[in-house]
Amino acid sequence: MSSCMHQSTAENLRKVVLGHFTPEIIHVAKIALFANVDDGIVGPNVERRGSVSSRPTSKRREEKEVDDNIAALDAPDKAEKPPIIHIPATDVFETLKKLETKLFSIDKKSCGVVHSTTEQ
């Protein structure tokens, strides 16, 4: 997510994450992220609950957690502090590649440009 934040809007990133990852993986990622970031910059981890309202404007737990993760990853930039987050590249490389491809496709579609993900 972090590497995609500077290439797209937060809303498009949110859509891709919600479309690609299960609620359980999003929750585990949030726990891992907040366990390894500076509380003084990011703030405490807020435990999210699922929506109890049937209103269409209510967010599901995973939507709130994706927003929390985006805010946590953005906080060091806003505080002008370099982030210190260690994630083994071998664990995330393929997922990151797929995520960036989908994000690029969504950005092109939102600009009215049709993008093919097939290589020539």
Short mmCIF file of the C-alpha atoms (twelve columns), coordinates in Angstrom:
data_MODEL
# 
_entry.id   MODEL 
# 
loop_
_atom_site.group_PDB 
_atom_site.id 
_atom_site.type_symbol 
_atom_site.label_atom_id 
_atom_site.label_alt_id 
_atom_site.label_comp_id 
_atom_site.label_asym_id 
_atom_site.label_seq_id 
_atom_site.Cartn_x 
_atom_site.Cartn_y 
_atom_site.Cartn_z 
_atom_site.pdbx_PDB_model_num 
ATOM 1   C CA . MET A 1   0.000   0.000   0.000   1 
ATOM 2   C CA . SER A 2   2.719   2.409   0.974   1 
ATOM 3   C CA . SER A 3   4.468   2.345   -2.399  1 
ATOM 4   C CA . CYS A 4   1.150   2.904   -4.211  1 
ATOM 5   C CA . MET A 5   0.119   5.902   -2.103  1 
ATOM 6   C CA . HIS A 6   2.231   8.354   -4.083  1 
ATOM 7   C CA . GLN A 7   1.025   7.002   -7.419  1 
ATOM 8   C CA . SER A 8   -2.733  7.208   -6.944  1 
ATOM 9   C CA . THR A 9   -5.547  8.729   -4.953  1 
ATOM 10  C CA . ALA A 10  -6.439  7.336   -1.529  1 
ATOM 11  C CA . GLU A 11  -9.917  6.449   -2.819  1 
ATOM 12  C CA . ASN A 12  -8.565  4.351   -5.700  1 
ATOM 13  C CA . LEU A 13  -6.068  2.670   -3.376  1 
ATOM 14  C CA . ARG A 14  -8.904  1.906   -0.966  1 
ATOM 15  C CA . LYS A 15  -10.986 0.314   -3.758  1 
ATOM 16  C CA . VAL A 16  -8.111  -1.892  -4.881  1 
ATOM 17  C CA . VAL A 17  -7.275  -3.050  -1.355  1 
ATOM 18  C CA . LEU A 18  -10.924 -3.825  -0.569  1 
ATOM 19  C CA . GLY A 19  -11.301 -5.677  -3.860  1 
ATOM 20  C CA . HIS A 20  -8.118  -7.694  -3.525  1 
ATOM 21  C CA . PHE A 21  -7.768  -8.592  0.158   1 
ATOM 22  C CA . THR A 22  -10.092 -10.390 2.568   1 
ATOM 23  C CA . PRO A 23  -11.333 -8.609  5.704   1 
ATOM 24  C CA . GLU A 24  -9.135  -10.927 7.789   1 
ATOM 25  C CA . ILE A 25  -5.966  -10.002 5.873   1 
ATOM 26  C CA . ILE A 26  -6.807  -6.293  6.133   1 
ATOM 27  C CA . HIS A 27  -7.256  -6.701  9.898   1 
ATOM 28  C CA . VAL A 28  -3.971  -8.609  10.307  1 
ATOM 29  C CA . ALA A 29  -2.163  -5.975  8.221   1 
ATOM 30  C CA . LYS A 30  -3.540  -3.221  10.452  1 
ATOM 31  C CA . ILE A 31  -2.413  -5.005  13.607  1 
ATOM 32  C CA . ALA A 32  1.079   -5.559  12.144  1 
ATOM 33  C CA . LEU A 33  1.324   -1.978  10.914  1 
ATOM 34  C CA . PHE A 34  0.312   -0.394  14.198  1 
ATOM 35  C CA . ALA A 35  2.621   -2.742  16.137  1 
ATOM 36  C CA . ASN A 36  5.593   -1.450  14.138  1 
ATOM 37  C CA . VAL A 37  5.046   2.286   13.795  1 
ATOM 38  C CA . ASP A 38  5.754   5.234   16.071  1 
ATOM 39  C CA . ASP A 39  2.688   5.911   18.246  1 
ATOM 40  C CA . GLY A 40  3.818   9.507   18.615  1 
ATOM 41  C CA . ILE A 41  3.360   10.087  14.909  1 
ATOM 42  C CA . VAL A 42  0.557   7.711   13.975  1 
ATOM 43  C CA . GLY A 43  -1.451  7.577   17.180  1 
ATOM 44  C CA . PRO A 44  -2.949  4.553   18.891  1 
ATOM 45  C CA . ASN A 45  -4.558  1.636   17.104  1 
ATOM 46  C CA . VAL A 46  -8.339  2.032   17.316  1 
ATOM 47  C CA . GLU A 47  -10.203 -1.276  17.405  1 
ATOM 48  C CA . ARG A 48  -12.920 -1.122  14.763  1 
ATOM 49  C CA . ARG A 49  -16.253 -2.868  14.906  1 
ATOM 50  C CA . GLY A 50  -18.514 -3.773  12.032  1 
ATOM 51  C CA . SER A 51  -21.354 -1.494  11.070  1 
ATOM 52  C CA . VAL A 52  -24.515 -2.089  13.099  1 
ATOM 53  C CA . SER A 53  -26.557 0.185   10.873  1 
ATOM 54  C CA . SER A 54  -28.310 -0.829  7.681   1 
ATOM 55  C CA . ARG A 55  -27.818 2.649   6.239   1 
ATOM 56  C CA . PRO A 56  -25.877 2.563   2.959   1 
ATOM 57  C CA . THR A 57  -23.581 5.328   4.234   1 
ATOM 58  C CA . SER A 58  -22.275 3.150   7.065   1 
ATOM 59  C CA . LYS A 59  -18.801 1.725   6.555   1 
ATOM 60  C CA . ARG A 60  -17.931 -1.895  7.116   1 
ATOM 61  C CA . ARG A 61  -15.098 -2.728  9.541   1 
ATOM 62  C CA . GLU A 62  -12.639 -3.512  6.752   1 
ATOM 63  C CA . GLU A 63  -13.338 -0.152  5.070   1 
ATOM 64  C CA . LYS A 64  -12.570 1.645   8.326   1 
ATOM 65  C CA . GLU A 65  -9.412  -0.412  8.782   1 
ATOM 66  C CA . VAL A 66  -8.185  0.342   5.259   1 
ATOM 67  C CA . ASP A 67  -8.738  4.048   5.978   1 
ATOM 68  C CA . ASP A 68  -6.793  3.639   9.253   1 
ATOM 69  C CA . ASN A 69  -3.931  1.925   7.401   1 
ATOM 70  C CA . ILE A 70  -3.796  4.651   4.744   1 
ATOM 71  C CA . ALA A 71  -3.781  7.354   7.435   1 
ATOM 72  C CA . ALA A 72  -1.066  5.517   9.393   1 
ATOM 73  C CA . LEU A 73  1.121   5.164   6.311   1 
ATOM 74  C CA . ASP A 74  0.565   8.817   5.411   1 
ATOM 75  C CA . ALA A 75  1.250   10.177  8.922   1 
ATOM 76  C CA . PRO A 76  5.073   10.095  8.748   1 
ATOM 77  C CA . ASP A 77  5.000   12.137  5.518   1 
ATOM 78  C CA . LYS A 78  2.711   14.715  7.097   1 
ATOM 79  C CA . ALA A 79  4.961   14.860  10.185  1 
ATOM 80  C CA . GLU A 80  8.029   15.040  7.892   1 
ATOM 81  C CA . LYS A 81  9.476   11.961  9.605   1 
ATOM 82  C CA . PRO A 82  10.918  9.068   7.617   1 
ATOM 83  C CA . PRO A 83  8.842   5.928   8.073   1 
ATOM 84  C CA . ILE A 84  10.512  2.890   9.559   1 
ATOM 85  C CA . ILE A 85  8.458   -0.107  8.473   1 
ATOM 86  C CA . HIS A 86  10.108  -3.475  7.846   1 
ATOM 87  C CA . ILE A 87  8.287   -5.942  5.623   1 
ATOM 88  C CA . PRO A 88  10.117  -8.818  3.893   1 
ATOM 89  C CA . ALA A 89  9.977   -8.121  0.168   1 
ATOM 90  C CA . THR A 90  9.649   -11.801 -0.621  1 
ATOM 91  C CA . ASP A 91  6.337   -11.870 1.261   1 
ATOM 92  C CA . VAL A 92  4.714   -9.034  -0.621  1 
ATOM 93  C CA . PHE A 93  6.353   -8.708  -4.044  1 
ATOM 94  C CA . GLU A 94  3.771   -10.608 -6.104  1 
ATOM 95  C CA . THR A 95  0.819   -9.062  -4.263  1 
ATOM 96  C CA . LEU A 96  2.298   -5.586  -4.658  1 
ATOM 97  C CA . LYS A 97  2.806   -6.138  -8.382  1 
ATOM 98  C CA . LYS A 98  -0.847  -7.194  -8.812  1 
ATOM 99  C CA . LEU A 99  -2.033  -4.301  -6.652  1 
ATOM 100 C CA . GLU A 100 -0.080  -1.748  -8.686  1 
ATOM 101 C CA . THR A 101 -1.421  -3.196  -11.952 1 
ATOM 102 C CA . LYS A 102 -5.019  -2.966  -10.738 1 
ATOM 103 C CA . LEU A 103 -4.460  0.526   -9.338  1 
ATOM 104 C CA . PHE A 104 -2.957  1.705   -12.625 1 
ATOM 105 C CA . SER A 105 -5.949  0.279   -14.471 1 
ATOM 106 C CA . ILE A 106 -8.435  2.038   -12.155 1 
ATOM 107 C CA . ASP A 107 -6.577  5.361   -12.459 1 
ATOM 108 C CA . LYS A 108 -6.636  5.152   -16.257 1 
ATOM 109 C CA . LYS A 109 -10.348 4.303   -16.277 1 
ATOM 110 C CA . SER A 110 -11.149 7.177   -13.922 1 
ATOM 111 C CA . CYS A 111 -9.392  9.522   -16.349 1 
ATOM 112 C CA . GLY A 112 -11.413 8.168   -19.273 1 
ATOM 113 C CA . VAL A 113 -8.501  6.250   -20.797 1 
ATOM 114 C CA . VAL A 114 -8.945  2.565   -21.481 1 
ATOM 115 C CA . HIS A 115 -5.898  0.557   -20.398 1 
ATOM 116 C CA . SER A 116 -5.155  -3.009  -21.354 1 
ATOM 117 C CA . THR A 117 -3.219  -5.079  -18.812 1 
ATOM 118 C CA . THR A 118 -2.071  -7.552  -21.465 1 
ATOM 119 C CA . GLU A 119 1.500   -7.171  -22.578 1 
ATOM 120 C CA . GLN A 120 2.393   -6.921  -26.244 1 
# 
